[in-house]
Amino acid sequence: MRVLLVEDDAMIGDSVKLALRQEGFAVDWVQDGEAGLAAATPTGGCADAACYDVVLLDLGLPRLPGLDVLRALRARGVSTPVLILTARDAVADRVAGLNAGADDYLVKPFDLQELAARMHALARRAEGRAEPVLSYGTISLNPATREVTLSGEPVRLSAREFSLLSALMARPGKVWSVAQLQERLYGWDDEVGSNTVEVYIHALRKKFGAALIRNIRGVGYVVPRLEEEAGH
């Protein structure tokens, strides 16, 4: 999952970024409202339909307040789920944030496990899924617990193998370019090797079978829809 963190407090931002990265999230962190707005709506567009799966937005930001960032995002048609992180715990503040277009609200200090759970719930709703576990044939993947099974047996995956598989399984039939998959796996300050996506796909094919992920030559990779597989 790709996350944009907009937080001006260096201690909070650093701890949230570190904790989320340890959970397998790709996190980009900016420290003022104007930078957050620019990151969420880049001029050249994104490699996928949405730059980020979730935006974590503080309200008390320099240069541009969080509520103004949120209103601007919605006015520009950005539908990315926004979770407000703030020390403002008054009902009026929560109502103002939700009415401005926020999808959820978490008051500081917060538990990082609760934050991750809320992020997974927002991403699940944005994808139109009610069931928290992704299933594909005999493969089950739980984004919250990071557990994967094949025919009921657990399969161990690295953090990036897990992130890659969850992205592909969440949208069967969608062909992902290498650049799009890199967007799912890496934050701005992560070092990206020239063929790392291909290495992870090779590893996943070894664990789940070569037929799971197809290579569309010159385009990218896809987990085919199960009905398409049944027709072969």
Protein Blocks (a to p, Z undefined) as FASTA:
>chain_A
ZZddddfblklmmmmmmmmmmnopacdddfbfklmmmmmmcfklpfbfbfbfbdcddfbb
ghiafklmmmmmmmnopabdcddddfblbfklmmmmmmnopabdcdddddfklmmmmmmm
mmmmmnopablbdcehjaccdfklopaceehiacdddfklmmmmmmmmmmghiacdfklm
mmmmpcfklccdfklmmmmmmmmmmmnojklpccdehilccdddfklmmmZZ
